[in-house]
Amino acid sequence: MTIYQDSDIFIEKEISQIPWIKIFTKEPYKELGDVPKELRVKLWEVYDIVEDEMKKYYNPKKINMASFANMLPRVHIHVMARFEDDNYFPNPMWGEKLRDTKLQLPDENLFFETLNKKLGQFL
């Protein structure tokens, strides 16, 4: 599900127990170094906004950021709000599941609205 897009980037929601979004460049660059400098700067500015809003809205124990791109060989950044009682913590979300819990989180749609507003103000 796409939750934001402009002429350079788009942001998708990852289906998960935790708040998890992925920031993509619209142009499918293979490596971060292939991305033009101006767009790289914008990508990290968008990341900063996403991380800041995620911390404020969800109050997680930690924000995880990853960019492997082995399975999907294009530039994208995973941003995940982690909680001590999520199913995998402290393991990575791709690691061994440690428990079955149900997190009590605020409405994600309100987070998406707030994020869109902040990104719209910046971009």
KOLVEXDREN-97695 format. One record per atom (N, C-alpha, C): x negated, y, z; residue number from 1; residue in three letters. Coordinates in Angstrom, 1 decimal. Layout:
BEGIN
       X       Y       Z  seq  type
       X       Y       Z  NUM   ALA
...
% end
This chain:
BEGIN
       X       Y       Z  seq  type
    -0.8    -1.2     0.0    1   MET
     0.0     0.0     0.0    1   MET
    -0.9     1.2     0.0    1   MET
    -0.7     2.1    -1.0    2   THR
    -1.5     3.4    -1.1    2   THR
    -0.8     4.4    -0.1    2   THR
    -1.6     5.0     0.7    3   ILE
    -1.1     6.0     1.6    3   ILE
    -1.6     7.4     1.3    3   ILE
    -2.6     7.5     0.4    4   TYR
    -3.0     8.9     0.0    4   TYR
    -3.8     8.7    -1.3    4   TYR
    -3.7     9.7    -2.2    5   GLN
    -4.5     9.7    -3.4    5   GLN
    -4.6    11.1    -3.9    5   GLN
    -5.7    11.4    -4.5    6   ASP
    -5.9    12.6    -5.3    6   ASP
    -6.7    12.3    -6.6    6   ASP
    -7.3    13.2    -7.2    7   SER
    -8.0    12.9    -8.5    7   SER
    -9.3    12.1    -8.3    7   SER
    -9.8    12.0    -7.1    8   ASP
   -11.1    11.4    -6.9    8   ASP
   -11.0    10.1    -6.1    8   ASP
   -10.1    10.1    -5.1    9   ILE
   -10.1     9.0    -4.2    9   ILE
    -8.7     8.5    -4.0    9   ILE
    -8.6     7.3    -3.4   10   PHE
    -7.3     6.8    -2.9   10   PHE
    -7.5     6.0    -1.6   10   PHE
    -6.5     6.0    -0.7   11   ILE
    -6.6     5.3     0.6   11   ILE
    -5.5     4.3     0.6   11   ILE
    -5.9     3.0     1.0   12   GLU
    -4.9     2.0     1.1   12   GLU
    -4.9     1.4     2.5   12   GLU
    -3.7     0.9     2.9   13   LYS
    -3.6     0.2     4.2   13   LYS
    -3.9    -1.2     4.0   13   LYS
    -4.7    -1.8     4.9   14   GLU
    -5.0    -3.2     4.9   14   GLU
    -4.0    -3.9     5.9   14   GLU
    -3.3    -4.9     5.5   15   ILE
    -2.4    -5.7     6.3   15   ILE
    -3.2    -6.3     7.4   15   ILE
    -2.9    -5.9     8.7   16   SER
    -3.7    -6.4     9.8   16   SER
    -3.0    -6.1    11.1   16   SER
    -3.4    -6.8    12.1   17   GLN
    -2.9    -6.5    13.5   17   GLN
    -3.3    -5.1    13.9   17   GLN
    -4.5    -4.7    13.5   18   ILE
    -5.0    -3.4    13.9   18   ILE
    -4.8    -2.3    12.8   18   ILE
    -4.9    -1.0    13.2   19   PRO
    -4.9     0.0    12.2   19   PRO
    -6.2    -0.1    11.4   19   PRO
    -6.0    -0.3    10.0   20   TRP
    -7.1    -0.6     9.2   20   TRP
    -6.8     0.0     7.8   20   TRP
    -7.6     0.9     7.4   21   ILE
    -7.5     1.5     6.0   21   ILE
    -8.8     1.4     5.3   21   ILE
    -8.6     1.5     3.9   22   LYS
    -9.8     1.4     3.0   22   LYS
    -9.7     2.7     2.2   22   LYS
   -10.9     3.3     2.1   23   ILE
   -11.1     4.5     1.2   23   ILE
   -11.8     4.1     0.0   23   ILE
   -11.2     4.4    -1.2   24   PHE
   -11.8     4.0    -2.5   24   PHE
   -12.1     5.3    -3.3   24   PHE
   -13.2     5.2    -4.1   25   THR
   -13.3     6.1    -5.2   25   THR
   -12.4     5.7    -6.3   25   THR
   -11.8     6.6    -7.1   26   LYS
   -10.9     6.1    -8.2   26   LYS
   -11.8     5.5    -9.3   26   LYS
   -12.9     6.1    -9.6   27   GLU
   -13.8     5.5   -10.5   27   GLU
   -14.5     4.3    -9.8   27   GLU
   -14.5     3.2   -10.5   28   PRO
   -15.0     2.0    -9.8   28   PRO
   -16.5     1.8    -9.8   28   PRO
   -17.2     2.7    -9.1   29   TYR
   -18.7     2.7    -9.0   29   TYR
   -19.1     1.4    -8.2   29   TYR
   -20.1     0.8    -8.6   30   LYS
   -20.6    -0.5    -8.0   30   LYS
   -21.3    -0.2    -6.7   30   LYS
   -22.2     0.8    -6.7   31   GLU
   -23.0     1.1    -5.5   31   GLU
   -22.8     2.5    -5.1   31   GLU
   -23.0     2.8    -3.8   32   LEU
   -22.8     4.2    -3.3   32   LEU
   -23.8     5.1    -4.0   32   LEU
   -25.0     4.7    -4.3   33   GLY
   -25.9     5.5    -5.0   33   GLY
   -25.5     5.8    -6.4   33   GLY
   -24.6     5.1    -7.0   34   ASP
   -24.1     5.4    -8.3   34   ASP
   -23.1     6.5    -8.3   34   ASP
   -22.5     6.8    -7.2   35   VAL
   -21.5     7.9    -7.0   35   VAL
   -22.1     9.2    -7.1   35   VAL
   -21.6    10.1    -8.0   36   PRO
   -22.2    11.5    -8.1   36   PRO
   -22.2    12.1    -6.7   36   PRO
   -23.2    12.9    -6.4   37   LYS
   -23.5    13.5    -5.1   37   LYS
   -22.3    14.2    -4.6   37   LYS
   -21.6    15.1    -5.4   38   GLU
   -20.5    15.8    -4.9   38   GLU
   -19.3    14.9    -4.4   38   GLU
   -19.1    13.8    -5.2   39   LEU
   -18.1    12.9    -4.8   39   LEU
   -18.5    12.1    -3.5   39   LEU
   -19.8    11.8    -3.4   40   ARG
   -20.3    11.1    -2.1   40   ARG
   -20.0    12.0    -0.9   40   ARG
   -20.3    13.3    -1.1   41   VAL
   -20.0    14.2     0.0   41   VAL
   -18.6    14.2     0.4   41   VAL
   -17.7    14.3    -0.6   42   LYS
   -16.3    14.3    -0.4   42   LYS
   -15.8    13.0     0.3   42   LYS
   -16.4    11.8    -0.2   43   LEU
   -16.0    10.6     0.4   43   LEU
   -16.3    10.5     1.9   43   LEU
   -17.5    11.1     2.3   44   TRP
   -17.8    11.1     3.7   44   TRP
   -17.0    12.1     4.5   44   TRP
   -16.7    13.2     3.9   45   GLU
   -15.8    14.2     4.5   45   GLU
   -14.4    13.6     4.8   45   GLU
   -13.9    12.8     3.8   46   VAL
   -12.6    12.1     4.0   46   VAL
   -12.8    11.1     5.1   46   VAL
   -13.9    10.3     5.1   47   TYR
   -14.1     9.4     6.2   47   TYR
   -14.1    10.1     7.5   47   TYR
   -14.7    11.2     7.7   48   ASP
   -14.7    11.9     8.9   48   ASP
   -13.3    12.3     9.4   48   ASP
   -12.5    12.7     8.5   49   ILE
   -11.1    13.1     8.8   49   ILE
   -10.3    11.8     9.2   49   ILE
   -10.5    10.8     8.5   50   VAL
    -9.8     9.5     8.8   50   VAL
   -10.2     9.0    10.2   50   VAL
   -11.5     9.0    10.5   51   GLU
   -12.0     8.5    11.8   51   GLU
   -11.4     9.4    12.9   51   GLU
   -11.5    10.7    12.7   52   ASP
   -11.1    11.6    13.7   52   ASP
    -9.6    11.5    14.0   52   ASP
    -8.8    11.4    13.0   53   GLU
    -7.4    11.2    13.2   53   GLU
    -7.0     9.9    13.8   53   GLU
    -7.7     8.8    13.4   54   MET
    -7.5     7.5    14.0   54   MET
    -7.8     7.5    15.5   54   MET
    -8.9     8.1    15.9   55   LYS
    -9.3     8.2    17.3   55   LYS
    -8.2     9.0    18.1   55   LYS
    -7.8    10.1    17.5   56   LYS
    -6.8    10.9    18.3   56   LYS
    -5.5    10.2    18.4   56   LYS
    -5.0     9.5    17.3   57   TYR
    -3.7     8.9    17.3   57   TYR
    -3.6     7.6    18.0   57   TYR
    -4.6     6.8    17.8   58   TYR
    -4.5     5.4    18.4   58   TYR
    -5.3     5.2    19.7   58   TYR
    -6.3     6.1    20.0   59   ASN
    -7.1     6.0    21.2   59   ASN
    -7.7     4.6    21.3   59   ASN
    -8.4     4.2    20.3   60   PRO
    -9.0     2.8    20.3   60   PRO
   -10.3     2.8    21.2   60   PRO
   -10.7     1.6    21.5   61   LYS
   -11.9     1.3    22.2   61   LYS
   -13.1     1.7    21.3   61   LYS
   -13.0     1.5    20.0   62   LYS
   -14.1     1.7    19.0   62   LYS
   -13.5     1.8    17.6   62   LYS
   -14.1     2.6    16.8   63   ILE
   -13.8     2.6    15.4   63   ILE
   -14.9     1.8    14.7   63   ILE
   -14.5     0.9    13.9   64   ASN
   -15.5     0.1    13.0   64   ASN
   -15.4     0.7    11.6   64   ASN
   -16.6     0.7    11.0   65   MET
   -16.7     1.2     9.6   65   MET
   -17.5     0.1     8.9   65   MET
   -17.1    -0.3     7.7   66   ALA
   -17.8    -1.3     6.9   66   ALA
   -17.7    -1.0     5.5   66   ALA
   -18.7    -1.4     4.7   67   SER
   -18.7    -1.3     3.3   67   SER
   -19.6    -2.4     2.7   67   SER
   -19.0    -3.6     2.5   68   PHE
   -19.8    -4.7     2.0   68   PHE
   -19.7    -4.8     0.5   68   PHE
   -18.5    -4.8     0.0   69   ALA
   -18.2    -4.8    -1.5   69   ALA
   -18.8    -6.0    -2.2   69   ALA
   -18.9    -7.1    -1.5   70   ASN
   -19.3    -8.4    -2.1   70   ASN
   -18.2    -9.1    -2.9   70   ASN
   -17.0    -9.1    -2.2   71   MET
   -15.8    -9.7    -2.8   71   MET
   -15.2    -8.8    -3.8   71   MET
   -15.2    -7.5    -3.5   72   LEU
   -14.6    -6.5    -4.4   72   LEU
   -15.7    -5.5    -4.7   72   LEU
   -16.5    -5.8    -5.8   73   PRO
   -17.7    -5.0    -6.1   73   PRO
   -17.5    -3.6    -6.6   73   PRO
   -17.0    -2.8    -5.7   74   ARG
   -16.8    -1.4    -6.0   74   ARG
   -16.9    -0.6    -4.7   74   ARG
   -17.2     0.7    -4.8   75   VAL
   -17.4     1.5    -3.6   75   VAL
   -16.1     1.6    -2.9   75   VAL
   -16.1     1.2    -1.6   76   HIS
   -15.0     1.5    -0.7   76   HIS
   -15.4     1.3     0.7   76   HIS
   -14.7     2.0     1.6   77   ILE
   -15.1     2.0     3.0   77   ILE
   -13.9     1.6     3.9   77   ILE
   -14.2     0.6     4.7   78   HIS
   -13.2     0.1     5.6   78   HIS
   -13.3     0.9     6.9   78   HIS
   -12.1     1.3     7.4   79   VAL
   -12.1     2.1     8.7   79   VAL
   -11.1     1.4     9.6   79   VAL
   -11.5     0.9    10.7   80   MET
   -10.7     0.0    11.6   80   MET
   -10.7     0.5    13.0   80   MET
    -9.5     0.7    13.6   81   ALA
    -9.4     1.0    15.0   81   ALA
    -9.4    -0.3    15.8   81   ALA
   -10.3    -0.4    16.7   82   ARG
   -10.5    -1.7    17.5   82   ARG
   -10.1    -1.5    18.9   82   ARG
    -9.5    -2.5    19.5   83   PHE
    -9.0    -2.5    20.9   83   PHE
    -9.5    -3.8    21.6   83   PHE
    -9.8    -3.6    22.9   84   GLU
   -10.4    -4.8    23.6   84   GLU
    -9.5    -6.0    23.6   84   GLU
    -8.2    -5.8    23.4   85   ASP
    -7.2    -6.9    23.4   85   ASP
    -6.7    -7.3    22.0   85   ASP
    -7.4    -6.8    21.0   86   ASP
    -7.0    -7.2    19.6   86   ASP
    -7.5    -8.7    19.5   86   ASP
    -7.0    -9.4    18.5   87   ASN
    -7.2   -10.8    18.3   87   ASN
    -8.7   -11.2    18.1   87   ASN
    -9.5   -10.3    17.7   88   TYR
   -10.9   -10.6    17.3   88   TYR
   -12.0    -9.9    18.2   88   TYR
   -11.6    -8.9    18.9   89   PHE
   -12.6    -8.1    19.7   89   PHE
   -13.3    -8.9    20.7   89   PHE
   -14.6    -8.8    20.8   90   PRO
   -15.5    -7.9    20.1   90   PRO
   -16.1    -8.3    18.8   90   PRO
   -15.6    -9.5    18.3   91   ASN
   -16.1    -9.9    16.9   91   ASN
   -15.6    -9.0    15.8   91   ASN
   -16.2    -9.1    14.7   92   PRO
   -15.7    -8.3    13.5   92   PRO
   -14.4    -9.0    13.1   92   PRO
   -13.6    -8.2    12.4   93   MET
   -12.3    -8.7    11.9   93   MET
   -12.5    -9.9    10.9   93   MET
   -13.6   -10.0    10.4   94   TRP
   -13.9   -11.1     9.5   94   TRP
   -14.5   -12.3    10.2   94   TRP
   -14.6   -12.2    11.5   95   GLY
   -15.2   -13.2    12.4   95   GLY
   -14.2   -14.2    12.9   95   GLY
   -14.7   -14.8    14.0   96   GLU
   -13.8   -15.8    14.7   96   GLU
   -12.7   -15.2    15.5   96   GLU
   -11.5   -15.6    15.3   97   LYS
   -10.4   -15.1    16.1   97   LYS
   -10.5   -15.7    17.5   97   LYS
   -10.4   -14.8    18.5   98   LEU
   -10.6   -15.2    19.9   98   LEU
    -9.3   -15.4    20.7   98   LEU
    -8.2   -14.8    20.3   99   ARG
    -7.0   -14.9    21.0   99   ARG
    -5.8   -14.5    20.2   99   ARG
    -4.6   -14.8    20.6  100   ASP
    -3.4   -14.3    20.0  100   ASP
    -2.7   -13.3    20.9  100   ASP
    -2.7   -12.1    20.5  101   THR
    -2.1   -11.0    21.3  101   THR
    -1.2   -10.2    20.4  101   THR
    -0.3    -9.4    21.0  102   LYS
     0.5    -8.5    20.3  102   LYS
     0.2    -7.1    20.8  102   LYS
    -0.4    -6.3    20.0  103   LEU
    -0.8    -4.9    20.4  103   LEU
     0.5    -4.0    20.4  103   LEU
     0.5    -3.1    21.3  104   GLN
     1.6    -2.1    21.4  104   GLN
     1.0    -0.8    20.9  104   GLN
     1.3    -0.5    19.6  105   LEU
     0.7     0.6    19.0  105   LEU
     1.8     1.6    18.5  105   LEU
     1.4     2.9    18.4  106   PRO
     2.4     3.9    18.0  106   PRO
     2.7     3.6    16.5  106   PRO
     3.8     4.2    16.0  107   ASP
     4.3     4.1    14.6  107   ASP
     3.2     4.5    13.6  107   ASP
     2.8     3.6    12.7  108   GLU
     1.8     3.9    11.8  108   GLU
     2.3     4.9    10.7  108   GLU
     3.6     4.9    10.5  109   ASN
     4.1     5.9     9.5  109   ASN
     3.8     7.3     9.9  109   ASN
     3.9     7.6    11.2  110   LEU
     3.6     8.9    11.7  110   LEU
     2.1     9.2    11.5  110   LEU
     1.3     8.2    11.8  111   PHE
    -0.2     8.4    11.5  111   PHE
    -0.4     8.7    10.1  111   PHE
     0.2     8.0     9.1  112   PHE
     0.0     8.2     7.7  112   PHE
     0.5     9.6     7.3  112   PHE
     1.6    10.1     7.9  113   GLU
     2.0    11.5     7.6  113   GLU
     1.0    12.5     8.1  113   GLU
     0.5    12.3     9.3  114   THR
    -0.5    13.2     9.9  114   THR
    -1.7    13.2     9.1  114   THR
    -2.2    12.0     8.7  115   LEU
    -3.4    11.9     7.9  115   LEU
    -3.2    12.6     6.6  115   LEU
    -2.1    12.4     5.9  116   ASN
    -1.9    13.1     4.6  116   ASN
    -1.9    14.6     4.7  116   ASN
    -1.3    15.1     5.8  117   LYS
    -1.3    16.5     6.1  117   LYS
    -2.7    17.0     6.2  117   LYS
    -3.5    16.4     7.1  118   LYS
    -4.9    16.8     7.3  118   LYS
    -5.7    16.7     6.0  118   LYS
    -5.6    15.7     5.2  119   LEU
    -6.3    15.5     4.0  119   LEU
    -5.9    16.6     3.0  119   LEU
    -4.6    16.9     3.0  120   GLY
    -4.1    17.9     2.1  120   GLY
    -4.6    19.3     2.4  120   GLY
    -4.8    19.6     3.7  121   GLN
    -5.3    20.8     4.1  121   GLN
    -6.8    21.0     3.7  121   GLN
    -7.5    19.8     3.8  122   PHE
    -8.9    19.8     3.5  122   PHE
    -9.2    19.9     2.0  122   PHE
    -8.5    19.0     1.3  123   LEU
    -8.7    18.8    -0.1  123   LEU
    -7.8    19.7    -0.9  123   LEU
% end
